[in-house]
Amino acid sequence: MGDERSCQDLGLPIDEGRDLVREFQTWVESEKNSSRHGRPWFKIIQFWSGGFDCGAEKFGGFSLFYKWLDQFSEHIGRAGLFHD
């Protein structure tokens, strides 16, 4: 929300990067929400990072965010989009 608010305050136009972030947020809300109740994307990440177990790995919030960001980029057919 901070990023969105700062862009509004500064009058920055919506560009491709901000559109991708919004698409990612919607994707998390539709694909990763195990609850029947709607949750915002960041709450879903927060929930799953509290003990999300993927084999032997446990993910903190940032790790899970980036893992899902990579999954999202593959989902939209642009694997590696968020890598240098």
N, C-alpha and C positions, 0 to 999 in steps of 0.2 A: 504494500500500500504506500510505503514511503516513496518508492520510485515513481509510482503513478502520480502521487500528489505533487512531487517536485517537478515533474514534467508539466503538469497543469499550471503550477505556479509560475514556471518559467516560460510558458506558452510554446513549448516544443511540439513540433508536429509528430503525429503517429507515423513511425517508419516501419520498415520490414522487421527490424529487431524487436520492437515493441509488439508488433502483431504476432510474432513467433512466441513471445513470452505469454501472451494471452491465449494462444492456441495450446501451449503447454499446460497452462493452468486449467483450461477446460478439459484437456485430455486426462490430467490427474484426477479431476473431479468425476469424470465418467468411467475411467478404466481402473482406478486404484482405490476407489471408495467401496469398502466392504459393507458399509452400513446402508440400510434402506433410507436413512435420513440424509438429506443433502448437507454436505460439509464443504467449506472453502478449501481450496487446494493446499494451503499451508497447514491447516489443521490435520489433513490426511497425512501429510509428510510427518508432522509432529507425532501423530498417533503411531504410525508404522515404525518410526525411528526409535521409539521407546523400547523396542525389543524385537524388531524385525529380524528374523533368522533366515538367512539364505544359505543353506548348507552349513558350513562352519563359520561363515562370516556374519558379523553383526554390523549394522550400519547406523551411524549417528545421523542427525538431521542433514548436515551438509553432504555427507557421503551418499545418502539415499537420494537427495535432490539431484546430484550429478549423475547417479546411476540411472534414475528415471529420465533425466534430460537426454542421456544417451539413447535410452530405449525410445523416447519420443522422436528423436532425430531419425532413428532407423524406421520407425512407424511411418513417418512422412516421406520416406525415401531419400533422406539426406544424411546418411550415416556420417559421423565425424564432423558434422556442421559446427559444433561448439568446441572443436579442438583447434589448436594453433597449427 
